[in-house]
Amino acid sequence: MVKTKKLFFSVCWPFLLISSFLSINIHAFSALSREKITIKDSLNRQVEVRVPAQRIICLQPELLRILVALGEGERVLAVDRFPVRYDHLAKIIFPEVSKLPVVSVTGEDANLEKIMELNPDLVLVSPSELNLTQNLSRKLNCPVISLSSSGRIDRLLEEIEILARLTGKEQRGEELKNFLVAGLESLKQKLNRPGLKKPRVYLSFWGSLLRSPVNYQPVELAGGLNLTSQIKPIHQGSDTAVLKLETLLSWNPDLILVHGLYPPEERKITVQQLLTDPGLQYLKAVQEKKVFYTFGFWYWWDPALVLVECYYLAWLFHPEEMSGVDLMVEGEKSFKKFYGQEGLFKALCDRIKAHEWFKK
């Protein structure tokens, strides 16, 4: 028996070695044969990537959703904790996310050993996590790209284009971009009335009255003015400003929007709290009860929700121009276009009780 085993290995070992060698080199040849492109990311870094990327670790929820919309969710090897633990929307559009390994927890950490074991050829991160971007870029042998739209439509369109190039899905990316652009052009035509007054809007986001996005283009596209746009963000790569209460009181906005993209039980700031806060009764928006929930975003957007948000805000700001627009119909159309299924927007509205917002 021992002699038989020795004979087997003496005969078969060279073939096993050759097979292993060929497997490794076929994989290496496949990587080297792919086209190499250069991407400029949101931190103005020039990053070389071989395309199409096959094995992606995505630590930025907005980019995860775009990958799913492009039909490339199966290329994602691992994610950060946010879509698995906190993001109810990700579970609606991409239920498989719950089965993916989590390799980053706090946003500034990452399990480097686990990432290397997964052997990615691309890692996607958020520019708001500057240290993470720098650390992974130094330590990994694959490209690390930092992207976020930071509340700007042009950057979202650019992200879709970049990820489409990275995955070889340019045609699908162009289709999604055209859908967004056409929807926004239609909205622009609805609001194309000379002398249309723009309300002065303040956004209370991320569970705090005094945290607000510097860039939030849906406000402008819906015919409003984002008051926080005049404030500097807290650091490079961030889209967040932190105000003093005196600043908010001095602005005296016409309308206040409260971040509502949470289930009611998870909201730290509610519309009712602001309407009944004794310190805010001076504000015009409070006096006129023009305090509303809006979808908003965490530090990232859902690309299908952006168009819905613009229509919803226009409906709040300019109800006459938006009469006849059914927000549920628009939402379902957008989510089906991006994610290919009926009922996804309704599922989101059921989860965060957004149906109540449309009864203004």
HUSUL-V333490 format. One record per residue. N is the residue number from 1. RES is the residue in one letter. PSI is psi in whole degrees, -180 to 180 (NA if undefined). OMEGA is omega in whole degrees, 0 to 359 (999 if undefined). BURIAL is 1 if it has 16 or more other C-alpha atoms within 10 Angstrom, else 0. Layout:
[[N & RES & PSI & OMEGA & BURIAL] [N & RES & PSI & OMEGA & BURIAL]]
//
This chain:
[[1 & M & -46 & 179 & 0] [2 & V & -42 & 179 & 0] [3 & K & -37 & 179 & 0] [4 & T & -44 & 179 & 0] [5 & K & -44 & 180 & 0] [6 & K & -41 & 179 & 0] [7 & L & -42 & 180 & 0] [8 & F & -50 & 182 & 0] [9 & F & -36 & 180 & 0] [10 & S & -33 & 180 & 0] [11 & V & -43 & 189 & 0] [12 & C & -24 & 185 & 0] [13 & W & -46 & 179 & 0] [14 & P & -38 & 180 & 0] [15 & F & -38 & 177 & 0] [16 & L & -42 & 180 & 0] [17 & L & -43 & 179 & 0] [18 & I & -41 & 180 & 0] [19 & S & -44 & 179 & 0] [20 & S & -43 & 181 & 0] [21 & F & -43 & 180 & 0] [22 & L & -40 & 180 & 0] [23 & S & -47 & 180 & 0] [24 & I & -44 & 185 & 0] [25 & N & -29 & 174 & 0] [26 & I & -42 & 178 & 0] [27 & H & -44 & 180 & 0] [28 & A & -41 & 179 & 0] [29 & F & -40 & 179 & 0] [30 & S & -43 & 180 & 0] [31 & A & -44 & 184 & 1] [32 & L & -27 & 182 & 0] [33 & S & -13 & 180 & 0] [34 & R & 150 & 180 & 0] [35 & E & 143 & 177 & 0] [36 & K & 127 & 178 & 0] [37 & I & 162 & 178 & 0] [38 & T & 129 & 181 & 0] [39 & I & 134 & 171 & 1] [40 & K & 118 & 186 & 0] [41 & D & -174 & 186 & 1] [42 & S & -13 & 176 & 1] [43 & L & 15 & 180 & 1] [44 & N & 29 & 176 & 0] [45 & R & 140 & 175 & 0] [46 & Q & 116 & 186 & 0] [47 & V & 127 & 178 & 0] [48 & E & 135 & 182 & 0] [49 & V & 138 & 172 & 1] [50 & R & 132 & 184 & 1] [51 & V & 152 & 358 & 1] [52 & P & 141 & 176 & 1] [53 & A & 136 & 185 & 1] [54 & Q & -32 & 187 & 1] [55 & R & 104 & 190 & 1] [56 & I & 131 & 168 & 1] [57 & I & 123 & 187 & 1] [58 & C & 110 & 180 & 1] [59 & L & 25 & 180 & 1] [60 & Q & 109 & 189 & 1] [61 & P & -34 & 178 & 1] [62 & E & -42 & 180 & 1] [63 & L & -34 & 176 & 1] [64 & L & -44 & 181 & 1] [65 & R & -38 & 178 & 1] [66 & I & -41 & 177 & 1] [67 & L & -42 & 178 & 1] [68 & V & -43 & 179 & 1] [69 & A & -32 & 177 & 1] [70 & L & -7 & 182 & 1] [71 & G & 23 & 185 & 1] [72 & E & 26 & 179 & 1] [73 & G & -29 & 183 & 1] [74 & E & -15 & 178 & 0] [75 & R & -11 & 183 & 1] [76 & V & 123 & 182 & 1] [77 & L & -32 & 185 & 1] [78 & A & 161 & 183 & 1] [79 & V & 178 & 171 & 1] [80 & D & 177 & 187 & 1] [81 & R & -26 & 189 & 1] [82 & F & -55 & 182 & 1] [83 & P & -24 & 180 & 1] [84 & V & -40 & 187 & 1] [85 & R & -40 & 191 & 0] [86 & Y & -23 & 192 & 0] [87 & D & 94 & 179 & 0] [88 & H & -28 & 180 & 1] [89 & L & -41 & 179 & 1] [90 & A & -38 & 181 & 1] [91 & K & -26 & 178 & 1] [92 & I & -44 & 185 & 1] [93 & I & -21 & 185 & 1] [94 & F & 72 & 184 & 1] [95 & P & -27 & 182 & 0] [96 & E & -15 & 183 & 0] [97 & V & -30 & 182 & 1] [98 & S & -20 & 182 & 0] [99 & K & -8 & 184 & 0] [100 & L & 147 & 176 & 0] [101 & P & 145 & 175 & 1] [102 & V & 120 & 184 & 1] [103 & V & 4 & 176 & 1] [104 & S & 137 & 187 & 1] [105 & V & -55 & 190 & 0] [106 & T & -12 & 184 & 0] [107 & G & -23 & 178 & 1] [108 & E & 5 & 178 & 0] [109 & D & 170 & 173 & 1] [110 & A & 143 & 177 & 1] [111 & N & 93 & 187 & 0] [112 & L & -41 & 181 & 0] [113 & E & -44 & 181 & 0] [114 & K & -40 & 178 & 0] [115 & I & -44 & 180 & 1] [116 & M & -36 & 178 & 0] [117 & E & -34 & 181 & 0] [118 & L & -13 & 175 & 0] [119 & N & 57 & 180 & 0] [120 & P & 157 & 169 & 1] [121 & D & 3 & 176 & 1] [122 & L & 136 & 174 & 1] [123 & V & 130 & 180 & 1] [124 & L & 130 & 182 & 1] [125 & V & 174 & 180 & 1] [126 & S & 141 & 177 & 1] [127 & P & -19 & 177 & 1] [128 & S & -16 & 178 & 1] [129 & E & 67 & 188 & 1] [130 & L & -45 & 181 & 1] [131 & N & -39 & 179 & 0] [132 & L & -44 & 178 & 1] [133 & T & -47 & 182 & 1] [134 & Q & -43 & 182 & 0] [135 & N & -46 & 181 & 0] [136 & L & -37 & 179 & 1] [137 & S & -36 & 180 & 1] [138 & R & -35 & 193 & 0] [139 & K & -17 & 183 & 0] [140 & L & 153 & 178 & 1] [141 & N & 25 & 177 & 0] [142 & C & 160 & 182 & 1] [143 & P & 144 & 176 & 1] [144 & V & 120 & 183 & 1] [145 & I & 132 & 181 & 1] [146 & S & 117 & 183 & 1] [147 & L & 143 & 169 & 1] [148 & S & 144 & 178 & 1] [149 & S & -23 & 178 & 1] [150 & S & 43 & 175 & 1] [151 & G & 13 & 181 & 1] [152 & R & 130 & 183 & 0] [153 & I & -41 & 182 & 1] [154 & D & -37 & 179 & 0] [155 & R & -35 & 176 & 0] [156 & L & -45 & 178 & 1] [157 & L & -38 & 178 & 1] [158 & E & -40 & 177 & 1] [159 & E & -45 & 179 & 1] [160 & I & -44 & 180 & 1] [161 & E & -44 & 181 & 1] [162 & I & -49 & 181 & 1] [163 & L & -32 & 175 & 1] [164 & A & -41 & 177 & 1] [165 & R & -41 & 183 & 1] [166 & L & -28 & 183 & 1] [167 & T & 1 & 181 & 1] [168 & G & 26 & 181 & 1] [169 & K & 47 & 184 & 1] [170 & E & -40 & 182 & 1] [171 & Q & -45 & 178 & 0] [172 & R & -40 & 178 & 1] [173 & G & -43 & 179 & 1] [174 & E & -38 & 179 & 0] [175 & E & -45 & 180 & 0] [176 & L & -41 & 178 & 1] [177 & K & -45 & 181 & 1] [178 & N & -37 & 178 & 0] [179 & F & -46 & 179 & 1] [180 & L & -47 & 182 & 1] [181 & V & -43 & 180 & 0] [182 & A & -41 & 179 & 0] [183 & G & -40 & 179 & 1] [184 & L & -35 & 177 & 1] [185 & E & -39 & 177 & 0] [186 & S & -42 & 178 & 0] [187 & L & -42 & 179 & 1] [188 & K & -40 & 180 & 0] [189 & Q & -35 & 179 & 0] [190 & K & -32 & 184 & 1] [191 & L & 11 & 185 & 1] [192 & N & 62 & 178 & 0] [193 & R & 126 & 179 & 0] [194 & P & 137 & 177 & 0] [195 & G & 12 & 179 & 0] [196 & L & 121 & 184 & 0] [197 & K & 132 & 181 & 0] [198 & K & 119 & 177 & 1] [199 & P & 147 & 177 & 1] [200 & R & 118 & 194 & 1] [201 & V & 137 & 172 & 1] [202 & Y & 136 & 182 & 1] [203 & L & 120 & 175 & 1] [204 & S & 104 & 189 & 1] [205 & F & 166 & 170 & 1] [206 & W & 37 & 173 & 1] [207 & G & 19 & 181 & 1] [208 & S & 137 & 177 & 1] [209 & L & -34 & 191 & 1] [210 & L & 12 & 172 & 1] [211 & R & 128 & 189 & 1] [212 & S & 144 & 180 & 1] [213 & P & 134 & 177 & 1] [214 & V & -44 & 177 & 1] [215 & N & 122 & 171 & 1] [216 & Y & 81 & 190 & 1] [217 & Q & -28 & 176 & 1] [218 & P & -30 & 178 & 1] [219 & V & -48 & 180 & 1] [220 & E & -41 & 181 & 1] [221 & L & -25 & 178 & 1] [222 & A & 4 & 177 & 1] [223 & G & 36 & 177 & 1] [224 & G & 179 & 178 & 1] [225 & L & 123 & 177 & 1] [226 & N & 109 & 184 & 1] [227 & L & -30 & 184 & 1] [228 & T & -11 & 182 & 1] [229 & S & -15 & 179 & 1] [230 & Q & -1 & 183 & 0] [231 & I & 146 & 177 & 0] [232 & K & 145 & 177 & 0] [233 & P & 166 & 185 & 1] [234 & I & -28 & 176 & 0] [235 & H & 169 & 180 & 0] [236 & Q & 136 & 179 & 0] [237 & G & -12 & 180 & 1] [238 & S & 156 & 174 & 1] [239 & D & 16 & 187 & 1] [240 & T & 136 & 170 & 1] [241 & A & 147 & 176 & 1] [242 & V & 123 & 186 & 1] [243 & L & 164 & 165 & 0] [244 & K & 151 & 180 & 0] [245 & L & -35 & 180 & 0] [246 & E & -36 & 179 & 0] [247 & T & -46 & 179 & 0] [248 & L & -44 & 181 & 1] [249 & L & -38 & 180 & 0] [250 & S & -32 & 178 & 0] [251 & W & -38 & 180 & 1] [252 & N & 66 & 186 & 1] [253 & P & 156 & 175 & 1] [254 & D & -26 & 187 & 1] [255 & L & 140 & 178 & 1] [256 & I & 132 & 177 & 1] [257 & L & 129 & 181 & 1] [258 & V & 131 & 180 & 1] [259 & H & 116 & 185 & 1] [260 & G & 12 & 184 & 1] [261 & L & 48 & 177 & 1] [262 & Y & 155 & 166 & 1] [263 & P & 147 & 184 & 0] [264 & P & -38 & 183 & 0] [265 & E & -14 & 181 & 0] [266 & E & -3 & 183 & 0] [267 & R & 125 & 178 & 1] [268 & K & -25 & 175 & 0] [269 & I & 130 & 179 & 1] [270 & T & 160 & 176 & 1] [271 & V & -43 & 182 & 1] [272 & Q & -38 & 178 & 0] [273 & Q & -44 & 182 & 0] [274 & L & -38 & 180 & 1] [275 & L & -26 & 183 & 1] [276 & T & 1 & 180 & 0] [277 & D & 120 & 181 & 0] [278 & P & -33 & 182 & 0] [279 & G & -9 & 183 & 0] [280 & L & 4 & 185 & 1] [281 & Q & -18 & 178 & 0] [282 & Y & -27 & 188 & 0] [283 & L & 138 & 180 & 1] [284 & K & -43 & 181 & 1] [285 & A & -37 & 179 & 1] [286 & V & -45 & 180 & 1] [287 & Q & -39 & 183 & 0] [288 & E & 7 & 179 & 0] [289 & K & 41 & 176 & 1] [290 & K & 58 & 176 & 1] [291 & V & 120 & 187 & 1] [292 & F & 154 & 168 & 1] [293 & Y & 152 & 169 & 1] [294 & T & 164 & 183 & 1] [295 & F & -51 & 179 & 1] [296 & G & -158 & 176 & 1] [297 & F & 160 & 176 & 1] [298 & W & -98 & 166 & 1] [299 & Y & 10 & 183 & 1] [300 & W & 160 & 180 & 1] [301 & W & 162 & 160 & 1] [302 & D & 124 & 186 & 1] [303 & P & -33 & 179 & 1] [304 & A & -25 & 184 & 1] [305 & L & -19 & 184 & 1] [306 & V & -48 & 181 & 1] [307 & L & -40 & 178 & 1] [308 & V & -42 & 179 & 1] [309 & E & -43 & 179 & 1] [310 & C & -44 & 179 & 1] [311 & Y & -41 & 181 & 1] [312 & Y & -45 & 180 & 1] [313 & L & -40 & 177 & 1] [314 & A & -37 & 178 & 1] [315 & W & -36 & 176 & 1] [316 & L & -43 & 186 & 1] [317 & F & -40 & 189 & 1] [318 & H & 70 & 186 & 1] [319 & P & -33 & 181 & 0] [320 & E & -45 & 180 & 0] [321 & E & -28 & 185 & 1] [322 & M & 10 & 179 & 1] [323 & S & 139 & 182 & 0] [324 & G & -10 & 178 & 0] [325 & V & 125 & 177 & 0] [326 & D & 109 & 185 & 0] [327 & L & -33 & 178 & 1] [328 & M & -40 & 178 & 1] [329 & V & -45 & 180 & 0] [330 & E & -41 & 180 & 1] [331 & G & -45 & 180 & 1] [332 & E & -39 & 179 & 1] [333 & K & -44 & 181 & 1] [334 & S & -46 & 182 & 1] [335 & F & -36 & 178 & 1] [336 & K & -39 & 180 & 1] [337 & K & -43 & 183 & 1] [338 & F & -41 & 190 & 1] [339 & Y & -1 & 168 & 1] [340 & G & 14 & 181 & 0] [341 & Q & 151 & 174 & 0] [342 & E & 151 & 169 & 0] [343 & G & 2 & 183 & 0] [344 & L & -42 & 179 & 1] [345 & F & -40 & 176 & 1] [346 & K & -41 & 179 & 1] [347 & A & -41 & 177 & 0] [348 & L & -48 & 181 & 1] [349 & C & -37 & 176 & 1] [350 & D & -40 & 184 & 0] [351 & R & -40 & 184 & 1] [352 & I & 6 & 178 & 1] [353 & K & 41 & 182 & 1] [354 & A & -17 & 179 & 1] [355 & H & -34 & 182 & 0] [356 & E & -27 & 182 & 0] [357 & W & -29 & 187 & 0] [358 & F & 8 & 182 & 0] [359 & K & 23 & 183 & 0] [360 & K & NA & 999 & 0]]
//
